[in-house]
């Protein structure tokens, strides 16, 4: 991920590498065969034990801002390889002072933060990297360059930075997933959703934020983020499913749950497979989404005492959820209660047996219901959760 800052040129032919071949940020042109070129080549070839001294010499000999950019890049590379991450951050900030739009520097800072395990710094530099790309994307042509040429230049530079942009996004996602505390995890995914708003990655990040806020039992924040996500994309299936499930547990919000679930069923009929996703993976994903929507409708039916309709929805959901053990077990647990309410005990036992057959949080409660059914006694059946 080193940046193509040092653009070699032939002094004899006076040919220079066009700036469009570089990356985002300032480009420093080093004449081929010049003393500076020789010094940088020596740094590149030097043994690690000698490299730092050569960089120090270069930095002292060339105080000009453009060459200090080159020196700082050399320092960053050296300290990154040496895993001296605080030094990487120190020289990264120095370089940003000289070139605030140095995208490769932001990428290197993210790499250093990731290797150090500093999630806060990862996301701080992730925001900076995203802002650099946005500023560059929206920038106007510099003086002396026509709009068409500038547009082509921008497209080329953005294409050159694609691998780095992918690295930044994947690093931030991986970092957020690795956070144990659900509230912190939610805040990181919420930020990811904002950084990548109106993209599939942003939609998924918002869904993870909603799920994590739910896990953290911060219901008001969960709803805030969910509603914001749907404002950006009303067809965010993952968020719609989370809201449908949440509303299905609240007697006064069953209509909302039903509406959200039915919308998901409609959307899954026309959803298009994203590029790069294998066909079997996409088929399974759509299957689970349909199954979750039907399972939610089943829960709504139980809450409304419409148990025959609940059985129909839950029965249809079961085969669609087989690839997701927890969702399948929950569906069968719900189905057991729907059958109990219809006084169909043999069918209820089978549903609870199915729920207990997979390793999930529903295994123990399903086994308890089976024990109760095999030892009949008066009692009121509780509704499933």
C-alpha positions as CSV (number, residue, x, y, z in Angstrom):
1,X,0.0,0.0,0.0
2,X,2.9,2.3,-0.5
3,X,2.1,5.4,-2.3
4,X,3.4,6.3,-5.8
5,X,4.6,9.7,-4.7
6,X,8.1,9.6,-6.1
7,X,7.5,10.1,-9.8
8,X,10.7,9.4,-11.7
9,X,11.6,11.6,-14.7
10,X,14.3,11.6,-17.3
11,X,16.3,14.8,-17.1
12,X,17.6,14.3,-20.6
13,X,14.3,13.8,-22.2
14,X,12.4,16.1,-19.8
15,X,9.6,13.5,-19.5
16,X,7.6,13.3,-16.3
17,X,5.0,10.8,-15.1
18,X,1.6,12.4,-15.4
19,X,-0.1,13.2,-12.1
20,X,-3.1,11.0,-13.1
21,X,-1.0,7.9,-12.6
22,X,-0.5,8.7,-9.0
23,X,-2.8,8.5,-6.0
24,X,-4.8,11.0,-4.0
25,X,-2.7,13.7,-2.4
26,X,0.4,15.7,-3.4
27,X,2.9,14.3,-5.8
28,X,6.6,15.0,-5.4
29,X,8.6,14.7,-8.6
30,X,12.1,13.3,-8.2
31,X,14.3,13.7,-11.3
32,X,15.7,10.4,-12.3
33,X,19.5,10.2,-11.7
34,X,19.5,13.2,-9.4
35,X,21.3,13.3,-6.0
36,X,18.0,13.0,-4.2
37,X,17.1,10.0,-6.4
38,X,20.4,8.3,-5.4
39,X,19.8,9.1,-1.7
40,X,16.3,7.5,-1.8
41,X,17.7,4.5,-3.7
42,X,20.3,4.1,-1.0
43,X,17.6,4.2,1.7
44,X,15.6,1.5,-0.1
45,X,18.6,-0.8,-0.5
46,X,20.0,-0.2,3.0
47,X,20.2,-2.9,5.7
48,X,17.4,-2.2,8.3
49,X,20.1,-1.4,10.9
50,X,21.4,1.5,8.7
51,X,18.1,2.6,7.1
52,X,17.0,5.0,9.9
53,X,20.3,6.9,10.0
54,X,20.0,7.4,6.2
55,X,16.5,8.7,6.5
56,X,17.6,11.1,9.3
57,X,20.4,12.4,7.0
58,X,17.9,12.8,4.1
59,X,15.4,14.7,6.3
60,X,18.2,17.0,7.6
61,X,19.6,17.7,4.2
62,X,16.3,18.6,2.5
63,X,14.1,20.9,4.7
64,X,11.9,21.9,1.8
65,X,8.2,20.9,2.5
66,X,8.0,18.7,-0.6
67,X,11.0,16.7,0.5
68,X,9.9,16.5,4.1
69,X,6.8,14.8,2.7
70,X,9.1,12.2,1.1
71,X,11.1,11.9,4.4
72,X,8.0,11.4,6.5
73,X,6.9,8.7,4.2
74,X,10.2,7.0,4.6
75,X,9.9,7.3,8.4
76,X,6.4,5.8,8.3
77,X,7.5,2.9,6.2
78,X,10.5,2.2,8.5
79,X,8.6,2.4,11.8
80,X,5.6,0.4,10.4
81,X,8.0,-2.4,9.5
82,X,9.6,-2.1,12.9
83,X,6.2,-2.3,14.6
84,X,6.9,1.0,16.4
85,X,3.3,2.2,16.0
86,X,3.5,5.3,18.1
87,X,6.3,6.6,15.9
88,X,4.1,5.7,12.9
89,X,1.3,7.9,14.3
90,X,3.8,10.7,15.1
91,X,5.2,10.9,11.6
92,X,1.8,10.4,10.1
93,X,0.5,13.5,11.8
94,X,3.6,15.4,10.6
95,X,2.8,14.3,7.0
96,X,-0.8,15.3,7.3
97,X,0.3,18.8,8.4
98,X,2.1,19.0,5.0
99,X,-0.5,17.1,3.0
100,X,-3.9,16.9,4.6
101,X,-5.2,14.9,1.6
102,X,-2.6,12.1,1.7
103,X,-4.8,9.1,1.3
104,X,-1.9,6.6,1.5
105,X,-0.9,8.0,4.8
106,X,-4.4,7.5,6.2
107,X,-4.2,3.9,5.0
108,X,-0.9,3.4,6.7
109,X,-2.3,4.9,9.9
110,X,-5.2,2.4,9.8
111,X,-2.8,-0.4,9.2
112,X,-0.7,0.6,12.2
113,X,-3.8,1.0,14.4
114,X,-5.1,-2.4,13.3
115,X,-1.8,-4.1,14.1
116,X,-1.6,-2.3,17.5
117,X,-5.2,-3.2,18.2
118,X,-6.3,0.4,18.8
119,X,-9.9,0.4,17.4
120,X,-10.5,4.1,18.3
121,X,-7.5,5.2,16.2
122,X,-8.6,2.8,13.4
123,X,-12.0,4.5,13.2
124,X,-10.5,8.0,13.6
125,X,-8.2,7.5,10.6
126,X,-11.0,5.7,8.8
127,X,-13.1,8.8,9.0
128,X,-10.1,10.8,7.8
129,X,-9.6,8.4,4.9
130,X,-13.3,8.6,3.9
131,X,-13.2,12.4,4.1
132,X,-10.1,12.6,1.8
133,X,-11.9,10.4,-0.8
134,X,-15.0,12.5,-0.6
135,X,-13.2,15.8,-0.9
136,X,-11.2,14.5,-3.9
137,X,-14.3,13.1,-5.6
138,X,-16.1,16.4,-5.2
139,X,-13.1,18.6,-6.1
140,X,-13.1,21.0,-9.1
141,X,-10.5,21.1,-11.8
142,X,-7.3,23.0,-10.8
143,X,-6.3,26.1,-12.6
144,X,-5.1,25.4,-16.1
145,X,-6.9,22.0,-16.5
146,X,-10.2,21.6,-18.3
147,X,-13.1,19.8,-16.6
148,X,-13.0,16.7,-18.9
149,X,-9.3,16.1,-18.3
150,X,-9.8,16.6,-14.6
151,X,-12.7,14.2,-14.5
152,X,-10.5,11.5,-16.3
153,X,-7.7,12.2,-13.8
154,X,-10.0,11.8,-10.9
155,X,-11.4,8.6,-12.2
156,X,-8.0,7.1,-12.8
157,X,-6.7,8.1,-9.3
158,X,-9.9,6.7,-7.7
159,X,-9.4,3.5,-9.6
160,X,-5.7,3.4,-8.5
161,X,-6.9,3.7,-4.9
162,X,-9.6,1.0,-5.1
163,X,-7.5,-1.7,-3.3
164,X,-6.7,0.7,-0.5
165,X,-10.3,1.8,-0.2
166,X,-11.3,-1.9,0.0
167,X,-8.6,-2.5,2.7
168,X,-9.9,0.5,4.7
169,X,-13.5,-0.7,4.6
170,X,-12.6,-4.3,5.4
171,X,-10.3,-3.3,8.2
172,X,-13.0,-1.2,9.9
173,X,-15.6,-3.9,9.5
174,X,-13.3,-6.5,10.9
175,X,-12.4,-4.2,13.8
176,X,-16.0,-3.5,14.6
177,X,-16.9,-7.2,14.6
178,X,-14.1,-7.9,17.0
179,X,-15.4,-5.6,19.7
180,X,-16.9,-7.6,22.6
181,X,-19.0,-4.8,24.3
182,X,-22.3,-4.6,22.4
183,X,-22.8,-0.9,23.0
184,X,-19.3,0.0,21.7
185,X,-19.8,-2.5,18.8
186,X,-23.0,-0.7,17.9
187,X,-21.4,2.7,17.9
188,X,-18.7,1.5,15.6
189,X,-21.1,-0.1,13.2
190,X,-23.3,3.1,13.3
191,X,-20.3,5.1,12.3
192,X,-19.6,2.6,9.5
193,X,-23.1,3.0,8.3
194,X,-22.7,6.7,8.1
195,X,-19.3,6.5,6.4
196,X,-20.7,4.2,3.7
197,X,-24.2,5.5,3.5
198,X,-26.3,4.5,0.5
199,X,-24.1,1.4,-0.2
200,X,-24.8,-2.3,0.5
201,X,-21.9,-2.1,3.0
202,X,-23.5,0.8,4.7
203,X,-26.9,-0.9,4.9
204,X,-25.3,-4.0,6.5
205,X,-23.4,-1.8,9.0
206,X,-26.6,-0.1,10.1
207,X,-28.3,-3.5,10.5
208,X,-25.4,-4.6,12.7
209,X,-25.7,-1.4,14.7
210,X,-29.4,-2.0,15.3
211,X,-28.8,-5.6,16.4
212,X,-25.9,-4.6,18.7
213,X,-28.0,-1.8,20.3
214,X,-30.7,-4.3,20.8
215,X,-28.2,-6.7,22.4
216,X,-27.0,-3.8,24.6
217,X,-30.7,-3.3,25.7
218,X,-30.6,0.3,24.4
219,X,-34.0,0.3,22.8
220,X,-34.3,4.0,22.1
221,X,-30.9,4.1,20.3
222,X,-31.8,0.9,18.4
223,X,-35.0,2.6,17.1
224,X,-33.1,5.9,16.3
225,X,-30.5,4.1,14.2
226,X,-33.1,1.8,12.6
227,X,-35.3,4.7,11.6
228,X,-32.3,6.7,10.3
229,X,-31.2,3.7,8.2
230,X,-34.7,3.3,6.7
231,X,-34.7,7.0,5.9
232,X,-31.6,6.5,3.8
233,X,-32.8,3.2,2.3
234,X,-36.5,2.2,3.0
235,X,-35.8,-1.2,1.5
236,X,-33.0,-2.2,3.9
237,X,-34.2,-5.8,4.4
238,X,-32.0,-6.5,7.4
239,X,-33.2,-3.5,9.3
240,X,-36.8,-4.2,8.4
241,X,-36.5,-7.7,9.8
242,X,-35.0,-6.5,13.0
243,X,-37.8,-4.0,13.5
244,X,-40.4,-6.5,12.6
245,X,-39.1,-8.9,15.2
246,X,-38.9,-6.2,17.8
247,X,-42.4,-5.1,17.2
248,X,-43.8,-8.6,17.1
249,X,-43.0,-8.8,20.9
250,X,-45.1,-5.7,21.7
251,X,-48.9,-6.1,21.7
252,X,-49.4,-2.5,20.6
253,X,-47.1,-2.8,17.6
254,X,-48.3,-5.9,16.0
255,X,-49.6,-4.0,12.9
256,X,-46.1,-2.6,12.4
257,X,-44.5,-6.0,12.7
258,X,-46.9,-7.4,10.2
259,X,-46.3,-4.5,7.8
260,X,-42.5,-4.8,8.0
261,X,-42.5,-8.6,7.6
262,X,-44.8,-8.4,4.6
263,X,-42.6,-5.8,3.0
264,X,-39.6,-8.1,3.4
265,X,-41.5,-10.9,1.7
266,X,-42.2,-8.5,-1.2
267,X,-38.7,-7.3,-1.5
268,X,-37.2,-10.7,-1.5
269,X,-39.2,-11.5,-4.6
270,X,-37.3,-8.9,-6.6
271,X,-34.0,-8.6,-4.8
272,X,-31.0,-8.8,-7.1
273,X,-27.8,-10.7,-6.3
274,X,-24.9,-8.4,-5.6
275,X,-21.8,-8.8,-7.8
276,X,-19.3,-11.3,-6.5
277,X,-21.7,-13.2,-4.3
278,X,-21.9,-16.9,-5.2
279,X,-25.3,-18.2,-6.3
280,X,-25.7,-20.7,-3.5
281,X,-24.8,-18.1,-0.9
282,X,-27.4,-15.7,-2.3
283,X,-30.1,-18.4,-2.4
284,X,-29.4,-19.2,1.2
285,X,-29.5,-15.6,2.3
286,X,-32.8,-14.9,0.5
287,X,-34.2,-18.1,2.0
288,X,-33.3,-17.1,5.5
289,X,-34.8,-13.6,5.0
290,X,-38.1,-15.1,3.8
291,X,-38.0,-17.5,6.7
292,X,-37.5,-14.8,9.3
293,X,-40.3,-12.7,7.9
294,X,-42.7,-15.7,8.0
295,X,-41.6,-16.6,11.5
296,X,-42.4,-13.0,12.6
297,X,-45.8,-13.3,11.0
298,X,-46.2,-16.5,13.0
299,X,-45.4,-14.7,16.2
300,X,-47.9,-12.0,15.3
301,X,-50.6,-14.6,14.7
302,X,-49.9,-16.2,18.2
303,X,-50.2,-12.8,19.8
304,X,-53.5,-12.2,18.1
305,X,-54.7,-15.6,19.0
306,X,-54.9,-16.4,15.3
307,X,-53.1,-19.7,15.9
308,X,-54.2,-21.5,12.7
309,X,-52.6,-18.7,10.6
310,X,-49.6,-18.8,12.9
311,X,-49.1,-22.5,12.3
312,X,-49.3,-21.8,8.5
313,X,-46.6,-19.1,8.6
314,X,-44.3,-21.0,11.0
315,X,-44.6,-24.2,9.0
316,X,-43.7,-22.4,5.8
317,X,-40.7,-20.7,7.6
318,X,-39.2,-23.9,9.0
319,X,-37.5,-25.3,5.8
320,X,-36.3,-21.8,4.9
321,X,-34.4,-21.4,8.2
322,X,-32.7,-24.8,8.4
323,X,-29.3,-23.2,7.6
324,X,-29.6,-20.9,10.6
325,X,-29.9,-23.1,13.7
326,X,-30.9,-20.4,16.2
327,X,-33.6,-19.0,13.9
328,X,-34.9,-22.5,13.1
329,X,-35.0,-23.4,16.8
330,X,-36.9,-20.2,17.6
331,X,-39.4,-20.8,14.8
332,X,-40.1,-24.4,16.0
333,X,-40.4,-23.2,19.6
334,X,-43.0,-20.7,18.5
335,X,-44.7,-23.4,16.4
336,X,-44.9,-25.6,19.5
337,X,-46.9,-22.9,21.3
338,X,-49.2,-22.3,18.3
339,X,-50.0,-26.0,18.3
340,X,-50.6,-26.1,22.0
341,X,-53.0,-23.2,21.7
342,X,-54.9,-25.3,19.1
343,X,-54.8,-28.3,21.6
344,X,-52.7,-30.3,19.1
345,X,-50.3,-31.8,21.6
346,X,-48.7,-34.4,19.3
347,X,-47.8,-31.7,16.8
348,X,-46.6,-29.5,19.6
349,X,-44.3,-32.2,20.9
350,X,-42.8,-32.6,17.5
351,X,-42.2,-28.9,17.1
352,X,-40.5,-28.7,20.6
353,X,-38.5,-31.8,19.7
354,X,-37.3,-30.0,16.5
355,X,-36.4,-26.9,18.6
356,X,-34.5,-29.1,21.1
357,X,-32.6,-30.9,18.4
358,X,-30.2,-28.1,17.6
359,X,-27.7,-26.3,19.8
360,X,-29.3,-22.9,20.5
361,X,-30.6,-20.8,23.3
362,X,-34.0,-22.5,22.7
363,X,-32.7,-26.0,23.4
364,X,-33.2,-26.0,27.2
365,X,-36.7,-24.3,27.2
366,X,-37.9,-26.6,24.4
367,X,-36.7,-29.6,26.5
368,X,-38.6,-28.2,29.5
369,X,-41.8,-27.9,27.5
370,X,-41.4,-31.6,26.4
371,X,-41.0,-32.6,30.0
372,X,-44.1,-30.8,30.9
373,X,-46.1,-32.3,28.1
374,X,-45.0,-35.8,29.0
375,X,-46.1,-35.1,32.6
376,X,-49.5,-33.6,32.2
377,X,-50.7,-31.2,34.8
378,X,-53.0,-28.2,34.9
379,X,-51.4,-24.9,33.9
380,X,-51.4,-22.0,31.6
381,X,-49.1,-22.0,28.6
382,X,-46.9,-19.0,28.4
383,X,-46.5,-17.3,25.0
384,X,-43.1,-17.8,23.4
385,X,-40.5,-15.1,23.4
